[in-house]
Amino acid sequence: MKQKRTEYGNAYVPWVDEADRLLCCMYDEDKSISLLSDIFEPTPVAIRSRLKKLGKIK
């Protein structure tokens, strides 16, 4: 986990409502998973997982 946090500062940090809203908005604007990962700092896998949970992707 420490190694992931070194690379991705917010790895394993719980999401908050405002971050969910911003993530959805940016995804709807066709921002890439890679860019969203750079901005929010969890792993790309975590971004995809969150978008699935929020009903944005299958």
C-alpha positions in Angstrom: 0.0 0.0 0.0 2.8 2.4 0.8 4.3 1.8 -2.7 1.0 2.6 -4.3 0.6 5.8 -2.3 4.1 6.9 -3.4 3.0 6.5 -7.0 -0.7 7.5 -6.5 -1.1 9.9 -3.6 -4.8 9.1 -3.0 -4.6 5.3 -3.4 -6.9 3.6 -0.9 -8.3 7.0 0.3 -12.1 7.0 0.5 -14.0 9.0 -2.1 -16.1 12.0 -1.0 -19.3 13.3 -2.7 -17.6 16.3 -4.3 -14.9 14.2 -5.8 -17.5 11.8 -7.2 -19.4 14.7 -8.8 -16.2 16.1 -10.3 -15.1 12.7 -11.5 -18.4 12.1 -13.3 -18.4 15.6 -14.8 -14.9 15.2 -16.1 -15.6 11.7 -17.4 -18.7 13.1 -19.2 -16.4 15.6 -20.8 -14.5 12.7 -22.4 -11.4 13.0 -20.1 -9.3 9.8 -20.3 -9.0 7.3 -17.5 -5.3 8.1 -17.5 -5.8 11.8 -17.1 -8.4 11.3 -14.4 -5.9 9.1 -12.6 -3.3 11.8 -12.8 -5.8 14.4 -11.4 -7.4 12.4 -8.7 -4.3 10.3 -7.9 -5.8 6.8 -7.3 -4.8 4.1 -9.7 -6.4 3.8 -13.2 -8.0 0.6 -12.0 -9.5 2.5 -9.0 -10.9 5.2 -11.4 -12.6 2.5 -13.5 -14.0 0.8 -10.4 -15.4 4.1 -9.1 -16.9 4.9 -12.5 -18.6 1.5 -12.5 -19.9 2.0 -9.0 -21.3 5.4 -10.1 -23.0 3.8 -13.1 -20.9 5.6 -15.7 -19.3 2.5 -17.2 -20.1 -1.2 -17.4 
